[in-house]
Every structure is written in C-alpha cells, then in structure tokens.
Amino acid sequence: MATPYQTEPSYGRGGLFKSKKNRDSAAAPEVYNADEKVVVEHTSDTSLEAARPATITPSASRRREAPPLVRDLSPEERARLEGILVKKIDLRLLPTLIVMYLMNYLDRNNIAAARLAGLEEELNLTSTQYLTAVSILFVGYILMQVPSNLFLNKIGKPAIYLPTVMVIWGIISAATAAAETFGGLIAIRFFLGFVEAAYFPGCLFFLSSWYTRKELGFRTAVLYSGSLMSGAFSGLITAGITSGMDGKRGLRAWRWLFIIEGVITIVIAFIAVFILPNFPRTTGWLTEEERQLAVWRLDEDIGEDDWTGSEDQTFFHGMKLAFADIKMWVLMLLLFCFVASGTVTNLFPTIVKTLGYNNIHSLLLTVPPYVLGVITTFLNSWHADKTGERYFHITLPLYFAVVAFIIAAATIKTAPRYLAMMLMIPGVYTGYVVALAWISNTLPRPPAKRAAALAAINAVSNASSIYASYMYPESAGPRYVVAMSVNCVTAFIAIVAATVLRFILLHLNKKLDRGEVVEGAVAVGEAVPGEAARKGFRFVL
C-alpha cells in the first residue's frame, strides 16, 4: 500500500545512502557513521492520521541502529569488550589529565605558598597589593573559558590543544620569577589566568565525550583529585625549597618555586601530546571495532550521537541553547556557591599560619586537609556512580563545611580551629566534584551546548575568587569572621540550589514518564536500542 507520508531519501549527512563518492568506491571498506545507520519505519494511512503530530520531525519516523561490528555481539561479549575499552581509555586518559591538572592548579595557586617564601617581602607589596595579585588571575581565567571550550569543540583535537596551552602557561608561570614590581606581577598573573582558563572546562568536556553518565562522576573526581593533591604537594614542595634553596645563585626561594614548577609543567605538556586521545571519532590508536563501540555506547546512553565532526559544531548555537535552558542557570548558582565557599583554599597557607607555627611547620600543616579531601572525594564520587544518585552526595558534605566555617569563626583555640581546617576542604570539594558531573548529566546533548554550559558555569563560578581574596587580609586573622560567615552562607545557598534542581529534574522525569517530549532529553519511544530504549532517558537525580 502506498504510504501518504514517507521520508525522502537523502545523500547527505544523516541520509539513507552513502555519498556518491562512497557508492562509486565499492571496494573501499565500510567505516561506521552512526548518522547513516537509520532504519525508516512506515505506518498505515489510518495509524498515521491518528498519531500524526502537529509537526512531523525526522526523529519521529526513524530509529537508530547499532553499527555492524557491535550489532552482532552477544551481551556477554559486548560487556567484555566494553570493559576492555573503558580500561584502555582510563589508562591513556586519566593519569595524564590528573598530572596536567595538578600542575595547572599548582601554577595557579603557588602564589599563596610563595607569600611564605618571601615574595611579599622582596617585592615590597602591601597586603592589598598581594591580594590583588591573587585575584587578578581570575579575571583572565573567566574571560577565556567559554571561547576556549567552544573552540575545542570545533576543532576536535584535545590531544594537541590542551598540551599546547599547557606549554604556554608553563612559560608564563616560570616568568613570574622575573617579576620585580607590583605592576609586572599583575601583568604576569593576568595572562597566566587567561591561558590556564582553557584547561579545566576543556577537561570536563573531554571526559563527557568519552564516558557514559554512570561512569562520569568517579572520573570527574579522579580528575579533580589533581587539584587536591596539588594543595598537598604545594606545601611540601615550598617547604623543601624554602629550607634548601633560599639564596642559591642569588635568588630567593619564591623565585625558585616558580622556575622549578614552570619547567616541570612544560616537560609534562610535551609528553602529554603523545599519550592523550582526541574524541572517539578522531583517535587513531583505537581499532575500528573499538571506535564503533566507543561512539555507540555514548549514543546508546543518551539516545543521540555525540561529537560527529567539526562542521556540525557552531559557536553561537551552542551558547544559545545553553543560555536558554533554566537548568544551566540553577547549576551556575550551585557551582558559584560551591567555589565561593572553597575560596578559602586560595589563601590556605595564610590561614593555617594563624595557628602560630613557623613558616615551615605551617606549610606542612596544610597537607593533611588535602589528603583527607582526596580520600573523601574518591569514596563519595565512587558511591555516587555506583548508586546513580547525585543530590545527597552533593549536599551532605556541605553540612560539614557549614559546621567547619562556624567553628573557625567562633573560636581562637588551636585544636578546634585545626579541626575546622581539616573539615573545610573535604566539606566543600567532596560534593563539588559530583556537582561537576551533574552538569554533563543534566545538559548532555548536543555537545556544543554541553561545551558552552560547562565553560560558562566554570567561568561564572570562579568569579567569586576575584572578590574573595580581599576577605582575608592579615588584619582579619585569626578568626576571619567575615570570610567564614560568607563561606557559611554560600554553602547553605548551594544546598538550596541543589534542592531546586532536584525538583526541576523530578518534574521533567515525570513528563518523560508520560511520553512527553522534553528539550535536551530523549522521550520514551525515541531512544536508541539498549538502555535508553528499554526504559527511556531519565535525568540523573
């Protein structure tokens, strides 16, 4: 019977047939393209008229089909091969990104340790000038994040882009050792932030392009452990340099600190070029079977293909989609308050110094809180991925942060205050890494939207670091009542924002249960075969 509605054949992207070039090359091996594997479904005249929506979209008349090398696998074989693939990705991706992020955070925040190594004294900085030098980095950091992430999404070559910017920030960081005036230090710090801005949001987007939603939380925590470990290493490295290299070759210890860490950064960047993958479609060391599986498992998880080619990624369209989504603004408030509460780490050595110990001992005392933060972050994010839950894994640690800030502002006794310092970092960052994964879980597709949202949220959240440093003048110690009070309030607002987002996602999931179309999600019946088709896409709570 003739069907009154039929999808027209197309020879372009997403059509039924391959391009003329491929059809003329019959001998060429087939390379899987998820967009080309479409099965057209027809309906009878009666059923079509009864079910015809106001506007018929292509997605309503077609479903996606697994690639040939994946389609014929048994469930057991599929699970075995996917386990091998994920381990292969983990080994190539995570250790390198962790070390790179450790240096990113170290080069950004080593000015806090440099203060105890003679920087403020040698450059004759006032307390306000020093705090300005800390803050100015985040101006450049905020300005560059969204353009950088959209550019990365456009070119699709993170294995080249991320190490390149790392070499540049390593050079700038090492150049800090040559600063002789307040103006020179400010200029160097601004451009350091401008270049470093590319890395962290780029890594978040990078991870979300390789891992499914249930895998992403723990991997995000593994990545962020680099920043927490840098806090521990910074204290140890600075203590070692201060005690052993101060005055060597006529240079103060703080200058050696920037030189040594900058050179290490550059060396690591050159090594990373040969280790990091690109996106699943553009990584050469995957076999064709692994490439098809890597692409398909993300397609299957969400119900829509991810990064397909640079021609499909547009800067302004991704920004428009992200800024039109109310979920992005709630996430932005959530992350802003998280980072605002965590700005205590920007000057953590100074805060620990108020306990009354000498510089070396103060630097060493900064290590245990970061070590505890790494442990709690791993355990919390692992459990969040295992259970598929986000809200309570984000909010429960924040209650410990609230208690820690109250204790720090309420007493000057050494033992309770150091207990508060031990709880501050785990209290904030244990839930923070799960919140970072919640962004990609909540705004999964298209990739241009995800890239813009990740960068915009990270940029705005770091705006708190511009003003936060001024809440920690030395005259406000040892209790720093204003700073601790603000941190306490922002931690509570983060809890409220997470609660609002949970209610929004519950409402959207109920709409999906009813089969209603939700922007940015895949409704029941429109998903791909596998998990998404079996039970429908649902937002992670």
C-alpha positions as CSV (number, residue, x, y, z in Angstrom):
1,M,0.0,0.0,0.0
2,A,1.3,3.4,-0.8
3,T,2.1,5.4,2.3
4,P,1.0,9.1,2.3
5,Y,4.0,10.1,4.4
6,Q,7.4,8.8,3.6
7,T,10.8,10.1,4.5
8,E,12.6,11.3,1.4
9,P,15.9,9.6,0.6
10,S,18.9,11.8,1.2
11,Y,22.5,11.5,0.1
12,G,23.8,14.0,2.7
13,R,24.6,13.7,6.4
14,G,22.1,11.5,8.1
15,G,20.5,10.2,4.9
16,L,19.7,6.7,3.8
17,F,22.5,6.2,1.3
18,K,26.2,6.9,1.3
19,S,27.6,9.8,-0.7
20,K,28.3,9.4,-4.4
21,K,32.0,9.1,-3.6
22,N,31.3,6.1,-1.3
23,R,28.9,4.4,-3.8
24,D,31.4,4.7,-6.6
25,S,34.1,3.1,-4.4
26,A,32.5,-0.3,-3.9
27,A,35.8,-1.9,-2.9
28,A,36.5,0.5,-0.1
29,P,36.0,-0.9,3.4
30,E,32.9,0.4,5.3
31,V,33.6,2.8,8.1
32,Y,30.7,3.2,10.5
33,N,28.9,6.5,10.7
34,A,26.2,6.5,13.3
35,D,24.2,9.1,11.5
36,E,24.0,7.0,8.4
37,K,22.7,3.9,10.1
38,V,19.0,4.8,10.1
39,V,16.0,2.5,9.7
40,V,12.9,4.0,8.2
41,E,9.6,2.9,9.7
42,H,6.3,3.3,7.8
43,T,2.8,3.4,9.2
44,S,-0.6,2.7,7.7
45,D,-2.8,5.6,6.5
46,T,-5.1,5.2,9.5
47,S,-2.5,4.9,12.2
48,L,-0.6,7.8,10.7
49,E,-3.6,10.1,10.7
50,A,-4.4,9.1,14.2
51,A,-1.0,9.6,15.6
52,R,0.3,12.5,13.4
53,P,1.7,15.3,15.5
54,A,1.3,18.9,14.6
55,T,4.8,18.9,13.0
56,I,6.4,15.6,12.0
57,T,10.1,15.5,12.7
58,P,12.6,13.0,11.2
59,S,13.2,11.6,14.7
60,A,9.6,10.5,14.9
61,S,9.9,8.3,11.8
62,R,13.2,6.7,12.3
63,R,15.2,4.9,14.9
64,R,18.9,4.4,15.1
65,E,20.6,1.1,14.6
66,A,23.8,-0.2,16.1
67,P,26.9,-0.3,13.9
68,P,27.8,-3.6,12.2
69,L,30.7,-4.6,14.5
70,V,28.6,-4.0,17.6
71,R,25.2,-5.3,16.4
72,D,26.3,-8.9,16.2
73,L,27.9,-9.1,19.6
74,S,26.3,-11.2,22.3
75,P,25.5,-9.4,25.6
76,E,28.4,-11.2,27.3
77,E,30.9,-10.4,24.5
78,R,29.7,-6.8,24.4
79,A,30.2,-6.4,28.2
80,R,33.7,-8.0,28.0
81,L,34.8,-5.8,25.1
82,E,33.3,-2.6,26.7
83,G,35.2,-3.4,29.9
84,I,38.4,-3.7,28.0
85,L,37.7,-0.4,26.1
86,V,37.0,1.5,29.3
87,K,40.2,0.3,30.9
88,K,42.1,1.3,27.8
89,I,40.6,4.7,27.9
90,D,41.2,5.1,31.6
91,L,44.9,4.2,31.3
92,R,45.5,6.6,28.4
93,L,43.3,9.5,29.6
94,L,43.1,9.8,33.4
95,P,46.7,9.6,34.6
96,T,47.8,12.2,32.1
97,L,44.9,14.6,32.8
98,I,45.5,14.2,36.6
99,V,49.1,15.2,36.3
100,M,48.3,18.0,33.9
101,Y,45.6,19.4,36.3
102,L,47.9,19.0,39.3
103,M,50.4,21.4,37.5
104,N,47.5,23.7,36.4
105,Y,46.4,24.2,39.9
106,L,49.9,24.3,41.3
107,D,51.0,27.0,38.9
108,R,47.8,29.0,39.6
109,N,47.9,28.9,43.4
110,N,51.6,28.7,44.2
111,I,51.5,32.4,44.9
112,A,49.8,31.5,48.2
113,A,52.8,29.4,49.2
114,A,55.2,31.9,47.7
115,R,54.0,34.5,50.2
116,L,55.5,32.5,53.0
117,A,58.7,32.1,50.9
118,G,59.5,35.8,50.7
119,L,57.5,37.1,47.7
120,E,55.6,39.8,49.5
121,E,58.7,41.0,51.4
122,E,61.1,41.1,48.4
123,L,58.6,43.0,46.1
124,N,57.6,45.3,48.9
125,L,53.9,44.5,48.5
126,T,51.2,45.8,50.8
127,S,48.6,43.3,51.9
128,T,46.1,44.7,49.5
129,Q,48.6,44.6,46.6
130,Y,49.3,40.9,47.3
131,L,45.6,40.1,47.4
132,T,45.1,41.9,44.1
133,A,47.8,39.8,42.6
134,V,45.9,36.7,43.8
135,S,42.6,37.9,42.4
136,I,43.7,39.3,39.0
137,L,44.4,35.8,37.7
138,F,40.7,35.0,37.8
139,V,39.8,38.0,35.6
140,G,41.7,36.4,32.7
141,Y,40.5,33.0,33.8
142,I,36.8,33.9,33.5
143,L,37.2,35.8,30.1
144,M,38.7,32.9,28.2
145,Q,36.7,29.8,29.3
146,V,33.7,29.9,27.1
147,P,35.6,30.8,23.9
148,S,38.2,28.2,24.6
149,N,35.7,25.4,25.2
150,L,33.7,26.2,22.0
151,F,37.0,26.3,20.0
152,L,38.0,22.9,21.4
153,N,34.6,21.5,20.5
154,K,35.0,23.0,17.0
155,I,38.5,21.6,16.2
156,G,38.0,18.2,18.0
157,K,41.7,17.8,18.8
158,P,42.1,18.0,22.6
159,A,45.4,15.9,22.4
160,I,47.0,18.9,20.6
161,Y,45.1,21.8,22.1
162,L,45.4,21.1,25.8
163,P,49.2,20.3,25.8
164,T,49.8,23.4,23.7
165,V,48.1,25.8,26.2
166,M,49.9,23.9,29.0
167,V,53.3,24.8,27.4
168,I,52.2,28.4,27.2
169,W,51.1,28.7,30.8
170,G,54.2,26.9,32.0
171,I,56.4,29.5,30.3
172,I,54.3,32.3,31.8
173,S,54.4,30.7,35.3
174,A,58.2,30.4,35.1
175,A,58.4,34.0,34.1
176,T,56.8,35.0,37.4
177,A,60.3,34.5,38.9
178,A,61.5,37.6,36.9
179,A,58.9,39.9,38.4
180,E,60.5,42.9,40.1
181,T,57.5,45.2,40.7
182,F,53.8,45.0,41.6
183,G,52.9,46.0,38.0
184,G,55.0,43.2,36.5
185,L,53.5,40.7,38.8
186,I,49.9,41.8,38.0
187,A,50.6,41.5,34.2
188,I,52.0,38.0,34.5
189,R,49.2,36.8,36.7
190,F,46.5,38.2,34.4
191,F,47.9,36.4,31.3
192,L,48.5,33.2,33.3
193,G,44.8,33.1,34.1
194,F,43.9,33.9,30.5
195,V,45.8,30.8,29.3
196,E,45.1,28.4,32.1
197,A,41.3,29.0,31.6
198,A,41.4,26.6,28.7
199,Y,42.3,23.5,30.8
200,F,39.7,22.6,33.4
201,P,36.5,23.2,31.5
202,G,38.1,21.6,28.5
203,C,38.9,18.5,30.6
204,L,35.3,18.3,31.8
205,F,34.0,18.4,28.2
206,F,36.7,16.0,27.2
207,L,35.7,13.4,29.8
208,S,32.0,13.8,28.9
209,S,32.9,12.9,25.3
210,W,34.3,9.5,26.4
211,Y,32.3,8.3,29.4
212,T,28.7,7.4,29.9
213,R,26.7,9.2,32.6
214,K,27.1,6.4,35.1
215,E,30.9,6.5,34.6
216,L,31.4,10.2,34.7
217,G,31.1,11.1,38.4
218,F,34.0,9.0,39.5
219,R,36.2,10.1,36.6
220,T,35.5,13.7,37.3
221,A,36.5,13.1,40.9
222,V,39.7,11.4,39.7
223,L,40.5,14.4,37.6
224,Y,39.8,16.9,40.4
225,S,42.0,14.9,42.8
226,G,44.8,16.5,40.8
227,S,43.9,19.9,42.3
228,L,43.5,18.5,45.8
229,M,46.9,16.7,45.5
230,S,48.4,19.9,44.3
231,G,47.4,21.6,47.6
232,A,49.3,18.9,49.5
233,F,52.3,18.9,47.1
234,S,52.5,22.7,47.2
235,G,53.1,22.8,50.9
236,L,55.7,20.0,50.7
237,I,57.5,21.5,47.7
238,T,57.5,25.0,49.1
239,A,58.7,23.8,52.5
240,G,61.6,21.9,50.8
241,I,62.6,24.8,48.5
242,T,62.3,27.4,51.4
243,S,64.6,25.3,53.6
244,G,67.1,24.2,51.0
245,M,67.3,26.7,48.1
246,D,66.6,30.1,49.6
247,G,69.5,32.4,48.4
248,K,71.0,29.9,45.9
249,R,72.5,31.7,42.9
250,G,71.3,34.9,44.5
251,L,67.6,34.0,44.2
252,R,65.0,33.9,46.9
253,A,63.1,30.7,47.5
254,W,59.9,32.1,45.9
255,R,61.7,32.7,42.6
256,W,63.0,29.1,42.6
257,L,59.5,27.9,43.3
258,F,58.1,29.4,40.1
259,I,61.1,28.4,38.0
260,I,61.1,24.8,39.0
261,E,57.3,24.3,38.8
262,G,57.1,26.1,35.4
263,V,59.8,23.9,33.9
264,I,58.1,20.7,35.1
265,T,54.9,21.9,33.5
266,I,56.5,22.4,30.1
267,V,58.1,18.9,30.2
268,I,54.8,17.2,31.1
269,A,53.0,19.0,28.3
270,F,55.4,17.7,25.7
271,I,54.9,14.2,27.0
272,A,51.1,14.5,27.1
273,V,50.9,15.1,23.3
274,F,52.0,11.5,22.7
275,I,49.6,10.0,25.2
276,L,46.3,11.8,25.1
277,P,43.5,10.7,22.8
278,N,41.2,13.0,20.8
279,F,37.5,12.3,20.6
280,P,36.3,8.8,19.9
281,R,35.9,9.5,16.2
282,T,39.3,11.2,15.8
283,T,41.5,8.9,17.9
284,G,43.9,6.9,15.7
285,W,45.0,4.2,18.2
286,L,41.6,2.7,18.6
287,T,40.7,-0.3,16.3
288,E,37.6,0.1,14.1
289,E,35.7,-2.2,16.5
290,E,36.7,-0.1,19.5
291,R,35.9,3.1,17.7
292,Q,32.4,1.9,16.8
293,L,31.8,0.7,20.3
294,A,33.1,3.9,21.9
295,V,30.8,6.0,19.7
296,W,27.8,3.7,20.1
297,R,27.9,3.3,23.9
298,L,27.6,7.1,24.2
299,D,24.8,7.2,21.6
300,E,23.0,4.4,23.4
301,D,23.4,6.1,26.8
302,I,21.8,9.3,25.7
303,G,19.8,8.4,22.6
304,E,21.7,10.9,20.4
305,D,25.1,10.8,18.8
306,D,27.8,13.0,20.3
307,W,30.7,14.7,18.5
308,T,30.5,13.8,14.8
309,G,32.6,16.4,13.0
310,S,33.8,20.0,13.2
311,E,31.4,21.0,10.6
312,D,28.5,20.2,12.9
313,Q,29.8,22.3,15.8
314,T,28.8,26.0,15.9
315,F,29.9,28.5,18.5
316,F,26.8,30.6,18.9
317,H,24.2,27.9,18.5
318,G,25.8,26.0,21.5
319,M,25.8,29.2,23.6
320,K,22.2,30.0,22.6
321,L,21.0,26.5,23.6
322,A,22.8,26.6,26.9
323,F,21.7,30.1,27.9
324,A,18.0,29.3,27.1
325,D,18.0,26.3,29.5
326,I,16.9,27.2,33.1
327,K,18.8,24.1,34.4
328,M,22.1,25.8,33.4
329,W,21.3,28.8,35.5
330,V,20.5,26.8,38.6
331,L,23.6,24.8,38.1
332,M,25.6,28.0,37.7
333,L,24.3,29.2,41.1
334,L,25.1,25.9,42.6
335,L,28.7,25.8,41.4
336,F,29.2,29.5,42.1
337,C,28.3,29.0,45.7
338,F,30.5,25.9,45.9
339,V,33.5,27.7,44.6
340,A,32.8,30.8,46.8
341,S,32.8,28.5,49.8
342,G,36.0,26.9,48.6
343,T,37.9,30.2,48.0
344,V,39.4,29.5,51.5
345,T,41.9,27.4,49.7
346,N,43.3,30.4,47.7
347,L,45.0,31.6,50.9
348,F,45.0,28.4,52.9
349,P,48.7,28.6,54.0
350,T,48.0,32.1,55.4
351,I,45.0,30.8,57.3
352,V,47.0,27.9,58.7
353,K,49.8,30.3,59.7
354,T,47.4,31.9,62.2
355,L,47.7,28.8,64.3
356,G,51.0,30.3,65.5
357,Y,53.6,27.9,64.0
358,N,56.6,29.0,61.9
359,N,56.6,29.1,58.1
360,I,57.9,25.5,57.5
361,H,55.6,23.9,60.0
362,S,52.6,25.9,58.7
363,L,53.3,24.7,55.1
364,L,53.5,21.1,56.4
365,L,50.2,21.5,58.3
366,T,48.4,22.4,55.0
367,V,49.0,18.8,53.8
368,P,46.6,16.7,55.9
369,P,43.4,18.5,55.0
370,Y,44.1,18.0,51.3
371,V,44.9,14.3,51.8
372,L,41.6,13.8,53.7
373,G,39.9,15.7,50.9
374,V,41.3,13.3,48.2
375,I,40.1,10.3,50.2
376,T,36.6,11.5,50.9
377,T,36.2,12.8,47.3
378,F,37.1,9.4,45.8
379,L,34.8,7.5,48.2
380,N,31.8,9.8,47.7
381,S,32.1,10.0,43.9
382,W,32.6,6.2,43.6
383,H,29.4,5.7,45.6
384,A,27.5,8.3,43.6
385,D,28.3,6.5,40.4
386,K,27.5,3.1,41.9
387,T,24.1,4.2,43.2
388,G,23.3,6.6,40.3
389,E,22.4,9.3,42.9
390,R,23.7,12.9,42.8
391,Y,21.7,15.1,45.2
392,F,22.6,13.7,48.6
393,H,26.2,13.0,47.5
394,I,26.4,16.8,46.8
395,T,24.5,18.2,49.8
396,L,25.5,16.0,52.7
397,P,29.2,17.0,52.6
398,L,28.2,20.7,52.6
399,Y,26.7,20.4,56.0
400,F,30.1,19.5,57.3
401,A,31.5,22.6,55.6
402,V,28.9,24.8,57.3
403,V,29.9,23.4,60.7
404,A,33.6,23.9,59.9
405,F,33.1,27.6,58.9
406,I,31.1,28.2,62.1
407,I,33.8,26.7,64.3
408,A,36.6,28.6,62.6
409,A,34.8,31.9,63.1
410,A,33.7,31.2,66.7
411,T,37.0,30.2,68.5
412,I,40.7,31.0,68.6
413,K,41.7,27.7,70.3
414,T,44.2,25.8,68.3
415,A,42.7,22.3,68.3
416,P,39.1,23.2,67.3
417,R,40.4,25.6,64.6
418,Y,42.6,23.0,63.1
419,L,39.7,20.5,63.2
420,A,37.7,23.1,61.3
421,M,40.5,23.4,58.7
422,M,40.6,19.7,58.4
423,L,36.8,19.7,57.6
424,M,36.7,22.7,55.3
425,I,38.4,21.2,52.2
426,P,36.6,17.8,52.4
427,G,33.3,19.5,53.2
428,V,33.4,21.7,50.1
429,Y,35.2,19.6,47.5
430,T,33.8,16.1,48.3
431,G,30.4,17.2,46.9
432,Y,31.8,19.7,44.4
433,V,33.2,17.0,42.0
434,V,29.8,15.2,42.0
435,A,28.2,18.6,41.1
436,L,30.6,19.0,38.2
437,A,29.5,15.6,36.8
438,W,25.9,16.6,37.4
439,I,26.3,19.4,34.7
440,S,27.0,16.9,32.0
441,N,24.3,14.5,33.3
442,T,21.8,17.3,33.2
443,L,22.8,19.0,29.9
444,P,24.1,16.0,27.9
445,R,23.4,17.0,24.3
446,P,24.2,18.4,21.8
447,P,28.0,18.6,22.5
448,A,28.2,22.3,21.6
449,K,25.6,23.1,24.2
450,R,27.4,21.0,26.8
451,A,30.7,22.6,26.0
452,A,29.2,26.1,26.3
453,A,27.4,25.3,29.6
454,L,30.5,23.7,31.2
455,A,32.7,26.7,30.3
456,A,30.1,29.3,31.3
457,I,29.3,27.7,34.6
458,N,33.0,27.2,35.5
459,A,33.8,30.8,34.4
460,V,31.0,32.4,36.5
461,S,31.7,30.2,39.5
462,N,35.3,31.3,39.5
463,A,34.2,35.0,39.6
464,S,33.9,34.6,43.4
465,S,37.7,34.3,43.5
466,I,38.1,37.9,42.3
467,Y,36.5,39.4,45.4
468,A,37.1,36.5,47.9
469,S,40.8,37.2,48.4
470,Y,40.0,40.6,49.9
471,M,38.1,38.9,52.7
472,Y,41.4,37.5,54.0
473,P,43.6,40.5,55.0
474,E,46.1,39.6,57.7
475,S,44.4,42.1,60.0
476,A,41.2,39.9,59.9
477,G,43.0,36.9,61.4
478,P,43.0,34.6,63.2
479,R,39.2,34.1,63.0
480,Y,38.4,35.8,59.7
481,V,34.8,36.3,60.8
482,V,33.5,38.0,57.6
483,A,35.1,35.4,55.3
484,M,33.9,32.4,57.3
485,S,30.4,33.9,57.6
486,V,30.2,34.4,53.8
487,N,31.5,30.9,53.2
488,C,28.9,29.5,55.5
489,V,26.1,31.3,53.8
490,T,27.2,30.4,50.3
491,A,27.5,26.7,51.3
492,F,23.9,26.9,52.5
493,I,22.7,28.5,49.3
494,A,24.4,25.7,47.4
495,I,22.3,23.2,49.3
496,V,19.2,25.2,48.3
497,A,20.2,25.4,44.7
498,A,20.8,21.6,44.5
499,T,17.3,21.1,46.1
500,V,15.7,23.3,43.5
501,L,17.4,21.5,40.6
502,R,16.3,18.1,42.0
503,F,12.7,19.3,42.0
504,I,13.1,20.5,38.4
505,L,14.5,17.2,37.2
506,L,11.9,15.2,39.1
507,H,9.2,17.3,37.2
508,L,10.9,16.6,33.9
509,N,11.3,12.9,34.6
510,K,7.5,12.7,35.3
511,K,6.9,14.3,31.9
512,L,9.2,11.7,30.3
513,D,7.2,9.0,32.1
514,R,4.1,10.3,30.3
515,G,5.9,10.2,27.0
516,E,6.1,13.9,26.6
517,V,9.0,15.4,24.7
518,V,11.5,17.3,26.9
519,E,14.1,19.6,25.4
520,G,17.6,18.1,25.7
521,A,16.2,14.6,26.6
522,V,15.1,11.5,24.7
523,A,11.5,10.6,25.3
524,V,10.2,7.0,25.5
525,G,10.0,5.6,22.0
526,E,12.5,7.9,20.5
527,A,15.6,6.4,22.2
528,V,18.1,4.1,20.7
529,P,18.2,0.3,21.3
530,G,19.6,-0.7,24.7
531,E,19.2,1.1,28.0
532,A,17.7,4.3,26.6
533,A,15.1,2.5,24.5
534,R,14.3,-0.1,27.2
535,K,13.4,2.3,30.0
536,G,13.7,5.8,28.4
537,F,16.2,8.6,29.1
538,R,15.9,10.0,32.6
539,F,17.7,12.9,34.2
540,V,20.0,11.7,37.0
541,L,18.9,12.8,40.4
